[in-house]
């Protein structure tokens, strides 16, 4: 989760992804959490992308898939 508590990052094998497991995010709004969004090809690869990490400064880190 982003340090401000308004963005949740997670890995999933949701249909329509770019690889086996992709990184997705949801944004919190006034009525709850918005629908998941695929983080796209700058983050996701054809492999299994997992374990998103957000630093306390809010910087995202995504380990390379194998």
N, C-alpha and C positions, 0 to 999 in steps of 0.2 A: 504494500500500500504506500502511496505517496505520503510524505511526512505531513502534508496539510489535511490528510484524511479524505480527500475528494476524488482520488483516482485509485482504483484497485487493478493491479496487474495479475494475470494468472496464465497458466499453460493449460491447453485443452486440445482434444482431438475432435473439435466441432466440425460438422460437415461444411465443405466449401473452403477449408483452409488451404494454405500453400504447401504444407508438408504433412508429415505424420502427426506431430504435435506442434502447435503454434502458440505464440504469445498473443494474448488478448488484453483489452482493458475496458473498464466500465467507469463512467463519470457519475459522481453523485450530484443530484439536482434537488430542487425543492420537494419533489414528489417521491424521491428514493433514488435508486440506481438505474441509469439508462441501460439500454440493451448493450451486450458485449460488442466490441469492435475489434477486428483483426488488426494487429499492429503493422501489417503490411510487409512488403518485400525488403525494406531497408532493415528490418529486424528479423523477420522470419526467413528460413531457408527451406529447401526441399526435404531436409532431415527432420529430426525431432528437437525442436527448440523448447527448452524447459528452464525452470528455476530463475525467473526474473527477480532482480534485486534492485531496490531503490535505496540510494544512500541517504543519510540524514540531511544532506544538502539538496536532495531531490533529483540527483543524477541517476538515470537508469543504467543498469548493467545487465547484459544478456549474454550468458556463456555461449560459446560457439557449440553448435551441434556436431555430432560425429556421424 
